[in-house]
Amino acid sequence: MKRFLTILAALSLATAAFAAGGVDGPVEKQSLNINAIVMFLIFVGATLGITYWAARKTKTAKDFYAAGGGISGKQNGLAIAGDYMSAASFLGISGLVYTSGFDGLIYSIGFLVGWPIILFLIAEPLRNLGKYTFADVASFRLRQKDIRTIAAAGTIVTVILYLIAQMVGAGKLIQLLFGLSYSTAVILVGVLMILYVAFGGMLATTWIQIIKAVLLLSGASFIAFMVMVHFGFSFENMFHSAVEIHKSHAKIMEPGGLVSDPWNAISLGLALMFGTAGLPHILMRFFTVADAKEARKSVFYATGLIGYFYILTFIIGFGAITLLALDPTYFQKGVATVVNGFQTIVSDTNATQVLVGDKKAIVGGDNMVAIHLSKAVGGDLFLGFISAVAFATILAVVSGLTLSGASAISHDLYASVIGKGKVDEATEMKASKIATLVLGVLAILLGIAFEKQNVAFMVGLAFAIAASVNFPILLLSIYWSKLTTKGAFVGGTVGLVSAIILVIMGPAVWKDVLGNKEAFISLKNPAIISMTLTFVVTYIVSKMDNSARGKEDQAGFEAQYIRAQTGIGADGASEH
């Protein structure tokens, strides 16, 4: 049972780390990092060039939403991996390994157990049934207005909450790495995000993700290589030195120590595991490839790259234990000492208090472990490169999020629901660009407004909504023949409302954000309740629906299933 809970918690922390999009908690503005700023300007210049190139190629709605369907499986897999290989994964998970040891390995790769399974179930039928958004799939045989409305609502709420977390994370990260003010960082991210999406669409967003993924993989690979060089490419030597130097010693090799609350671990694990398959900016990427075969390739390459990346973070975290201990300047009020032939760092006021592995003792907190290590192995120039790449990861993620939110507004609501499918492509693309501008400005304002708030609840809620609305509707619409429009709409609405209410009543908002002494419920993430409610309510309402519309919905399943599995007719996919 404990191992099972450990795995669930692994799903939680690993994905939460990537999802948070930056550094959480109070930070202080640092001195100006010239190398990082130069690298940042080079990256921005290159990506703006890509945006200009993409803008010239973006002529139709298909170009804007799906990059013309011309992205290969390898390229799309790298772009999907880029969404996961975020600054927060790089900084947060390596920091987790540094403080908790072996548990970091579990938390790094644990969610890969569920991620490929879920996406292999969805990727192929999604590509065969849809056009631009997952709402195209859900409404294939169900009533357009109802399904697109609830799907768009789930998407927009998920995107906004996710964007807030990313913008706040960006501000805090840049405070640490670049020496710029919080508001300046947030505005920079927002403006660049609007430019990438409004002018370059999915083509620009995809290639920015690819470049970011390559840069981050390259940088992390170099750091891991230099770590292994130090230990003579011996994991045994690395583990042995880490045990001797770390404040917890041999305990860092014992898994399962971070699981303390089973119900919260299970609930958050469910949210992040199944919410992943409901994230709109991930699902949209399967429409950028030519066919279902390339969609399957996307999953294969993405899974391999993500797995490799998290192995790198594990090496970086363990390597940092030893290598950072060689220089006391990386620690607050620390001095060097030798224990059993290995140098470690102790408090300058208490020689028995080991600081290595203490998240509060490291300068900038445990989120800065990878940054400090990049300087230790590559000097100031490489530090600047890694800092710029960390910023680039946030730019890439928020661009994908904004595009998915804009598509829900323009394609699902404006063109399909309000316009009843009669809106021409030029008008729809104009609406998308307006929606992009609105979302960008909103993200900037909310990012500044939430500067001093803990953003963890927003990340959890975003995934809970994706798991409670998007994922159930998508899964049932593809695989359950008895699903009706009424069942999907009522079930999705119950999931959306219950997720929001339960989070507000829980400790994440009621206690931590609003400052009340006690929360109404102890559950921090509502997924175990809200997702269950969605499935149960959808099942009951669909089974009880004997209306003519309900019978029509069920009768359309066979044709949908054939197309989902064979791809016959996928080339002519429409809004249905």
Secondary structure, DSSP 8 states (H G I E B T S, - for coil): -HHHHHHHHHHHHHHHHHHH-S--S--------HHHHHHHHHHHHHHHHHHHHHHHH--SHHHHHHGGG---HHHHHHHHHHHHS-HHIIIIIHHHHHHHTTHHHHHHHGGGGTHHHHHHHHHHHHHHH-SSSHHHHHTSSS-HHHHHHHHHHHHHHHHHHHHHHHHHHHHHHHHHHT---HHHHHHHHHHHHHHIIIIIHHHHHHHHHHHHHHHHHHHHHHHHHHHHHHTTT-HHHHHHHHHHHSTTGGGGG-TTTT---HHHHHHHHHHHHHHGGG-HHHHGGGGSSSSHHHHHHHHHHHHHHHHHHHHHHHHHHHHHHHHGGG-GGGBTTEEEEEETTEEEEEESS-TT-B-TT-TTTBTT-GGGHHHHHHHHHHHHHHHHHHHHHHHHHHHHHHHHHHHHHHHIIIIIIIIIIISTT---HHHHHHHHHHHHHHHHHHHHHHHHHTTTS--HHHHHHHHHHIIIIIHHHHHHHHH-TT--HHHHHHHHHHHHHHHHHHHHHSIIIIITTT--SS-S-S-S--HHHHHHHHHHHHHHHHHH--SHHHHHHHHTHHHHHHHHHH-TTGGG----
